[in-house]
């Protein structure tokens, strides 16, 4: 997009050209955008359709910035696009780092939930341990332990979920 704008193309032309030169996964959306513009649809409406197709917070920011630039003039459009790209890269990098740390926490939770049961399995090789849990009271304790482990495991899984940022611009329309 930046190179297209630097070469003097309009925003509509740049976005329309992505139907041929853009990523293969998105070419059909930009072709639909191009067809909408050729049929007389307003730029803002066609970009709003793109937002719906992409269904992504970062894409919402980009498309809203493009609408803003189209409506109010975009003398700083190139610097704004570069800043938005830098911001998006930083955001993605931070999310990957947080995901990696959450992975460690999740793996620790798996180990914490399984370790006592592995220990019990090893101890059950001794006849005294096997006899203790063969009684109704022992079976009750085991059932209670399994239930509490399951609850704790589900709770740890829920706590380790990262909240997904909400789409601000996509919700307004």
DRENTOR-667494 format. One line per 8 residues: their letters; for each residue x, y, z of N, C-alpha, C. Coordinates in nm, 2 decimals. Example, Ala and Ser with C-alpha at 12.3 -4.5 7.8 and 13.67 -1.06 7.14 Angstrom:
BEGIN
as> 1.32/-0.57/0.78/1.23/-0.45/0.78/1.32/-0.33/0.78 ~ 1.28/-0.22/0.71/1.37/-0.11/0.71/1.29/0.00/0.79
//
This chain:
BEGIN
xxxxxxxx> 0.08/-0.12/0.00/0.00/0.00/0.00/0.09/0.13/0.00 ~ 0.19/0.12/0.08/0.28/0.24/0.09/0.34/0.27/-0.04 ~ 0.39/0.17/-0.11/0.46/0.19/-0.24/0.36/0.24/-0.34 ~ 0.24/0.20/-0.34/0.13/0.24/-0.43/0.10/0.39/-0.41 ~ 0.09/0.43/-0.28/0.06/0.57/-0.25/0.17/0.66/-0.28 ~ 0.30/0.61/-0.26/0.42/0.69/-0.30/0.42/0.71/-0.45 ~ 0.38/0.61/-0.52/0.38/0.63/-0.67/0.27/0.71/-0.72 ~ 0.18/0.76/-0.64/0.08/0.86/-0.68/-0.06/0.80/-0.70
xxxxxxxx> -0.08/0.67/-0.67/-0.21/0.61/-0.69/-0.30/0.66/-0.57 ~ -0.43/0.66/-0.60/-0.53/0.70/-0.50/-0.55/0.58/-0.41 ~ -0.62/0.60/-0.30/-0.65/0.49/-0.20/-0.73/0.39/-0.27 ~ -0.83/0.43/-0.35/-0.92/0.34/-0.42/-0.84/0.25/-0.51 ~ -0.75/0.31/-0.58/-0.66/0.23/-0.68/-0.57/0.13/-0.61 ~ -0.51/0.18/-0.50/-0.42/0.10/-0.42/-0.50/-0.03/-0.37 ~ -0.61/-0.01/-0.31/-0.69/-0.12/-0.26/-0.74/-0.21/-0.37 ~ -0.78/-0.15/-0.48/-0.83/-0.23/-0.59/-0.72/-0.31/-0.65
xxxxxxxx> -0.60/-0.26/-0.65/-0.48/-0.34/-0.71/-0.45/-0.46/-0.62 ~ -0.48/-0.45/-0.50/-0.46/-0.57/-0.41/-0.54/-0.69/-0.45 ~ -0.64/-0.67/-0.54/-0.71/-0.79/-0.59/-0.63/-0.87/-0.68 ~ -0.52/-0.81/-0.74/-0.43/-0.88/-0.82/-0.29/-0.90/-0.76 ~ -0.25/-0.81/-0.68/-0.11/-0.82/-0.63/-0.11/-0.84/-0.48 ~ -0.22/-0.85/-0.42/-0.22/-0.88/-0.27/-0.20/-1.03/-0.24 ~ -0.20/-1.06/-0.11/-0.19/-1.20/-0.07/-0.31/-1.28/-0.13 ~ -0.28/-1.40/-0.17/-0.37/-1.49/-0.24/-0.50/-1.51/-0.15
xxxxxxxx> -0.48/-1.51/-0.02/-0.60/-1.53/0.07/-0.70/-1.42/0.07 ~ -0.65/-1.30/0.04/-0.73/-1.18/0.05/-0.77/-1.12/-0.09 ~ -0.72/-1.18/-0.20/-0.75/-1.12/-0.33/-0.90/-1.12/-0.36 ~ -0.97/-1.22/-0.32/-1.11/-1.22/-0.35/-1.19/-1.11/-0.28 ~ -1.14/-1.07/-0.16/-1.21/-0.96/-0.08/-1.18/-0.83/-0.15 ~ -1.06/-0.81/-0.20/-1.03/-0.69/-0.27/-1.09/-0.68/-0.41 ~ -1.11/-0.80/-0.47/-1.18/-0.80/-0.59/-1.33/-0.76/-0.57 ~ -1.39/-0.80/-0.46/-1.52/-0.76/-0.43/-1.52/-0.61/-0.40
xxxxxxxx> -1.42/-0.56/-0.33/-1.41/-0.41/-0.31/-1.40/-0.34/-0.44 ~ -1.32/-0.39/-0.53/-1.30/-0.32/-0.66/-1.44/-0.33/-0.74 ~ -1.51/-0.44/-0.74/-1.64/-0.45/-0.81/-1.74/-0.35/-0.74 ~ -1.73/-0.34/-0.61/-1.82/-0.25/-0.54/-1.80/-0.10/-0.59 ~ -1.67/-0.07/-0.59/-1.64/0.07/-0.64/-1.68/0.09/-0.78 ~ -1.66/0.00/-0.87/-1.69/0.01/-1.01/-1.85/0.02/-1.03 ~ -1.92/-0.04/-0.93/-2.07/-0.03/-0.94/-2.12/0.09/-0.88 ~ -2.04/0.18/-0.83/-2.08/0.31/-0.77/-2.10/0.31/-0.62
xxxxxxxx> -2.06/0.21/-0.55/-2.07/0.20/-0.41/-1.97/0.31/-0.35 ~ -2.01/0.37/-0.24/-1.92/0.47/-0.18/-1.80/0.40/-0.12 ~ -1.69/0.47/-0.12/-1.56/0.42/-0.07/-1.58/0.37/0.08 ~ -1.64/0.45/0.16/-1.66/0.41/0.30/-1.74/0.28/0.32 ~ -1.84/0.26/0.23/-1.93/0.14/0.24/-1.84/0.02/0.19 ~ -1.77/0.04/0.09/-1.69/-0.07/0.03/-1.58/-0.11/0.13 ~ -1.52/-0.01/0.20/-1.42/-0.04/0.30/-1.48/-0.11/0.42 ~ -1.60/-0.07/0.46/-1.67/-0.14/0.57/-1.70/-0.28/0.54
xxxxxxxx> -1.73/-0.31/0.41/-1.74/-0.46/0.38/-1.61/-0.53/0.39 ~ -1.50/-0.46/0.36/-1.37/-0.53/0.38/-1.35/-0.55/0.53 ~ -1.39/-0.46/0.61/-1.37/-0.48/0.76/-1.45/-0.60/0.80 ~ -1.57/-0.62/0.75/-1.65/-0.74/0.79/-1.58/-0.87/0.74 ~ -1.52/-0.86/0.62/-1.46/-0.98/0.57/-1.33/-1.02/0.66 ~ -1.25/-0.92/0.69/-1.13/-0.95/0.76/-1.16/-0.98/0.91 ~ -1.26/-0.92/0.97/-1.30/-0.95/1.11/-1.18/-0.95/1.20 ~ -1.10/-0.84/1.20/-0.97/-0.84/1.27/-0.95/-0.70/1.33
xxxxxxxx> -0.90/-0.69/1.45/-0.88/-0.56/1.51/-0.78/-0.47/1.44 ~ -0.67/-0.53/1.40/-0.56/-0.46/1.33/-0.61/-0.41/1.19 ~ -0.69/-0.49/1.13/-0.75/-0.45/1.00/-0.85/-0.34/1.01 ~ -0.92/-0.35/1.12/-1.02/-0.24/1.15/-0.95/-0.11/1.17 ~ -0.83/-0.11/1.24/-0.76/0.02/1.26/-0.71/0.07/1.12 ~ -0.66/-0.02/1.04/-0.61/0.02/0.91/-0.72/0.08/0.82 ~ -0.83/0.01/0.81/-0.94/0.06/0.73/-1.00/0.19/0.78 ~ -1.01/0.20/0.91/-1.06/0.33/0.96/-0.97/0.44/0.93
xxxxxxxx> -0.84/0.42/0.94/-0.74/0.52/0.91/-0.75/0.56/0.76 ~ -0.78/0.46/0.68/-0.79/0.49/0.53/-0.92/0.57/0.51 ~ -1.03/0.54/0.57/-1.15/0.62/0.56/-1.12/0.76/0.61 ~ -1.06/0.77/0.72/-1.03/0.90/0.78/-0.94/0.98/0.68 ~ -0.84/0.92/0.62/-0.75/0.99/0.53/-0.83/1.03/0.40 ~ -0.92/0.94/0.35/-0.99/0.97/0.23/-1.09/1.09/0.25 ~ -1.15/1.09/0.37/-1.25/1.20/0.40/-1.18/1.33/0.43 ~ -1.07/1.33/0.50/-1.01/1.45/0.55/-0.88/1.49/0.47
xxxxxxxx> -0.85/1.41/0.38/-0.72/1.44/0.31/-0.61/1.38/0.38 ~ -0.51/1.32/0.31/-0.41/1.24/0.38/-0.27/1.29/0.35 ~ -0.24/1.41/0.39/-0.10/1.46/0.37/0.00/1.38/0.45 ~ -0.04/1.33/0.56/0.04/1.25/0.65/0.01/1.10/0.64 ~ -0.06/1.06/0.53/-0.10/0.92/0.52/0.02/0.82/0.52 ~ 0.12/0.85/0.45/0.24/0.76/0.45/0.30/0.74/0.59 ~ 0.32/0.85/0.66/0.37/0.84/0.80/0.27/0.77/0.89 ~ 0.15/0.79/0.87/0.04/0.73/0.95/0.04/0.57/0.93
xxxxxxxx> 0.06/0.54/0.80/0.06/0.39/0.76/0.18/0.33/0.82 ~ 0.30/0.40/0.82/0.42/0.34/0.87/0.41/0.32/1.02 ~ 0.35/0.43/1.09/0.33/0.42/1.24/0.23/0.31/1.27 ~ 0.13/0.29/1.20/0.03/0.19/1.22/0.10/0.05/1.20 ~ 0.18/0.04/1.10/0.25/-0.09/1.08/0.35/-0.12/1.19 ~ 0.42/-0.02/1.24/0.51/-0.04/1.35/0.43/-0.08/1.48 ~ 0.32/-0.01/1.50/0.24/-0.04/1.62/0.18/-0.18/1.61 ~ 0.14/-0.23/1.49/0.09/-0.36/1.48/0.20/-0.46/1.50
xxxxxxxx> 0.32/-0.44/1.44/0.43/-0.53/1.46/0.46/-0.54/1.61 ~ 0.47/-0.43/1.68/0.50/-0.43/1.82/0.39/-0.51/1.90 ~ 0.27/-0.49/1.86/0.15/-0.55/1.93/0.16/-0.71/1.91 ~ 0.19/-0.75/1.79/0.20/-0.89/1.76/0.32/-0.95/1.83 ~ 0.43/-0.88/1.84/0.55/-0.93/1.91/0.52/-0.95/2.06 ~ 0.45/-0.85/2.11/0.42/-0.86/2.26/0.32/-0.97/2.28 ~ 0.23/-0.99/2.19/0.13/-1.10/2.21/0.20/-1.24/2.20 ~ 0.30/-1.25/2.11/0.37/-1.38/2.10/0.45/-1.40/2.23
xxxxxxxx> 0.51/-1.30/2.28/0.59/-1.32/2.40/0.49/-1.36/2.52 ~ 0.38/-1.29/2.53/0.28/-1.33/2.63/0.23/-1.47/2.61 ~ 0.21/-1.51/2.49/0.16/-1.65/2.46/0.27/-1.75/2.50 ~ 0.39/-1.72/2.48/0.50/-1.81/2.52/0.50/-1.83/2.67 ~ 0.49/-1.72/2.74/0.49/-1.72/2.89/0.37/-1.79/2.94 ~ 0.26/-1.77/2.87/0.14/-1.84/2.91/0.15/-1.99/2.89 ~ 0.22/-2.03/2.78/0.25/-2.17/2.76/0.32/-2.24/2.87 ~ 0.42/-2.17/2.92/0.49/-2.22/3.04/0.40/-2.24/3.16
xxxxxxxx> 0.31/-2.14/3.18/0.22/-2.15/3.29/0.12/-2.27/3.27 ~ 0.08/-2.28/3.15/-0.02/-2.39/3.11/0.05/-2.53/3.13 ~ 0.18/-2.54/3.09/0.25/-2.67/3.11/0.27/-2.70/3.25 ~ 0.30/-2.59/3.33/0.31/-2.61/3.48/0.18/-2.66/3.54 ~ 0.07/-2.61/3.49/-0.06/-2.65/3.54/-0.08/-2.80/3.51 ~ -0.05/-2.84/3.39/-0.06/-2.98/3.35/0.02/-3.07/3.44 ~ 0.15/-3.03/3.47/0.23/-3.11/3.55/0.18/-3.11/3.70 ~ 0.13/-2.99/3.74/0.08/-2.99/3.88/-0.04/-3.08/3.90
xxxxxxxx> -0.12/-3.09/3.80/-0.24/-3.17/3.81/-0.21/-3.32/3.80 ~ -0.11/-3.35/3.72/-0.08/-3.49/3.70/0.02/-3.55/3.80 ~ 0.11/-3.47/3.86/0.21/-3.52/3.95/0.16/-3.60/4.07 ~ 0.06/-3.55/4.14/0.01/-3.63/4.25/-0.04/-3.77/4.21 ~ -0.10/-3.78/4.09/-0.16/-3.90/4.05/-0.05/-4.00/4.00 ~ 0.06/-3.95/3.95/0.17/-4.03/3.91/0.23/-4.09/4.04 ~ 0.25/-4.00/4.14/0.30/-4.04/4.27/0.21/-4.15/4.33 ~ 0.08/-4.13/4.33/-0.01/-4.23/4.38/0.00/-4.36/4.31
xxxxxxxx> 0.02/-4.35/4.18/0.03/-4.47/4.10/0.16/-4.55/4.14 ~ 0.27/-4.48/4.16/0.39/-4.54/4.21/0.37/-4.60/4.35 ~ 0.31/-4.53/4.43/0.29/-4.58/4.57/0.19/-4.70/4.57 ~ 0.10/-4.71/4.47/0.00/-4.82/4.48/0.07/-4.95/4.45 ~ 0.20/-4.95/4.41/0.27/-5.08/4.39/0.29/-5.15/4.53 ~ 0.29/-5.07/4.63/0.30/-5.13/4.77/0.17/-5.18/4.81 ~ 0.17/-5.30/4.87/0.04/-5.36/4.91/-0.04/-5.28/5.01 ~ 0.03/-5.22/5.10/-0.04/-5.14/5.21/-0.12/-5.02/5.15
xxxxxxxx> -0.06/-4.96/5.05/-0.13/-4.84/4.98/-0.25/-4.89/4.91 ~ -0.23/-5.00/4.83/-0.34/-5.06/4.76/-0.45/-5.10/4.85 ~ -0.42/-5.16/4.96/-0.53/-5.20/5.06/-0.60/-5.08/5.12 ~ -0.52/-4.98/5.14/-0.59/-4.86/5.20/-0.69/-4.79/5.11 ~ -0.66/-4.80/4.98/-0.76/-4.73/4.89/-0.86/-4.83/4.84 ~ -0.85/-4.96/4.87/-0.95/-5.06/4.83/-1.07/-5.05/4.92 ~ -1.07/-4.98/5.03/-1.18/-4.97/5.12/-1.28/-4.86/5.07 ~ -1.40/-4.86/5.12/-1.50/-4.76/5.07/-1.45/-4.62/5.11
xxxxxxxx> -1.38/-4.60/5.22/-1.33/-4.47/5.26/-1.22/-4.43/5.16 ~ -1.13/-4.52/5.13/-1.02/-4.50/5.04/-1.08/-4.46/4.90 ~ -1.18/-4.53/4.85/-1.24/-4.50/4.72/-1.30/-4.36/4.72 ~ -1.36/-4.33/4.84/-1.42/-4.19/4.85/-1.32/-4.09/4.84 ~ -1.21/-4.11/4.91/-1.10/-4.01/4.91/-1.04/-4.00/4.76 ~ -1.03/-4.11/4.70/-0.98/-4.11/4.56/-1.08/-4.03/4.47 ~ -1.20/-4.06/4.48/-1.31/-3.99/4.40/-1.31/-3.84/4.43 ~ -1.29/-3.81/4.56/-1.29/-3.66/4.59/-1.16/-3.60/4.53
xxxxxxxx> -1.05/-3.67/4.54/-0.92/-3.62/4.48/-0.93/-3.60/4.33 ~ -1.00/-3.70/4.26/-1.02/-3.68/4.12/-1.10/-3.56/4.09 ~ -1.21/-3.55/4.16/-1.30/-3.43/4.14/-1.23/-3.30/4.16 ~ -1.16/-3.29/4.27/-1.09/-3.17/4.30/-0.98/-3.14/4.20 ~ -0.91/-3.24/4.16/-0.81/-3.22/4.05/-0.87/-3.17/3.92 ~ -0.98/-3.23/3.89/-1.05/-3.19/3.77/-1.10/-3.04/3.78 ~ -1.15/-3.00/3.89/-1.20/-2.87/3.91/-1.08/-2.77/3.90 ~ -0.97/-2.81/3.97/-0.85/-2.72/3.97/-0.79/-2.71/3.83
xxxxxxxx> -0.79/-2.82/3.76/-0.74/-2.82/3.62/-0.82/-2.73/3.53 ~ -0.95/-2.74/3.54/-1.03/-2.66/3.46/-1.02/-2.51/3.50 ~ -1.01/-2.48/3.63/-0.99/-2.35/3.68/-0.86/-2.29/3.63 ~ -0.75/-2.37/3.63/-0.62/-2.32/3.59/-0.63/-2.29/3.44 ~ -0.70/-2.38/3.36/-0.71/-2.36/3.22/-0.79/-2.23/3.19 ~ -0.89/-2.20/3.27/-0.97/-2.08/3.25/-0.88/-1.95/3.28 ~ -0.80/-1.96/3.39/-0.72/-1.85/3.43/-0.61/-1.82/3.33 ~ -0.56/-1.93/3.26/-0.45/-1.91/3.17/-0.49/-1.86/3.03
xxxxxxxx> -0.62/-1.85/3.01/-0.66/-1.80/2.88/-0.63/-1.65/2.87 ~ -0.58/-1.61/2.76/-0.55/-1.47/2.73/-0.67/-1.40/2.67 ~ -0.71/-1.29/2.73/-0.83/-1.22/2.67/-0.79/-1.17/2.53 ~ -0.88/-1.19/2.43/-0.86/-1.13/2.30/-0.91/-0.99/2.30 ~ -0.83/-0.90/2.24/-0.87/-0.76/2.23/-1.00/-0.75/2.15 ~ -1.08/-0.66/2.19/-1.21/-0.65/2.12/-1.20/-0.56/2.00 ~ -1.28/-0.58/1.90/-1.29/-0.50/1.78/-1.37/-0.37/1.81 ~ -1.31/-0.26/1.82/-1.38/-0.14/1.86/-1.45/-0.08/1.73
xxxxx> -1.38/-0.07/1.62/-1.44/-0.01/1.50/-1.55/-0.10/1.44 ~ -1.52/-0.23/1.44/-1.62/-0.32/1.38/-1.75/-0.33/1.45 ~ -1.75/-0.30/1.58/-1.87/-0.30/1.66/-1.96/-0.18/1.64 ~ -1.90/-0.07/1.60/-1.97/0.06/1.59/-2.06/0.06/1.47 ~ -2.04/-0.02/1.37/-2.12/-0.01/1.25/-2.24/-0.10/1.25
//
